[in-house]
Amino acid sequence: MSLEYAPLVGAMYWTRAVQYYGEKHRLQQKNLELLWPLLDITTTLDPNLIVAYRFGSTFLSDARHEERAIRTTRWNCCRRGVIANPDYWRLYQDMGNVY
């Protein structure tokens, strides 16, 4: 539906993900079930939006879920970033931090 404007729509979803996280953090709520779907849509629309991978995996660590689920989701977020942007070394560092 976004045609050739997929990166623009991805940036809009990234903005929505940041707003969602910020609002939940402000209200001190740990239930962030919509965070991963927002990040998934963002990185699908714009796989080169590196900030979504880096900070998205950090945001996911604040979710109230089983520790293993958090680690798996953060790992998948970082892994997708490395696949889409193999030359950006900081994504490898983020994967190491999750591990």
Order of alpha helices (4+ residues) and beta strands (2+ residues): alpha-alpha-alpha-alpha-alpha
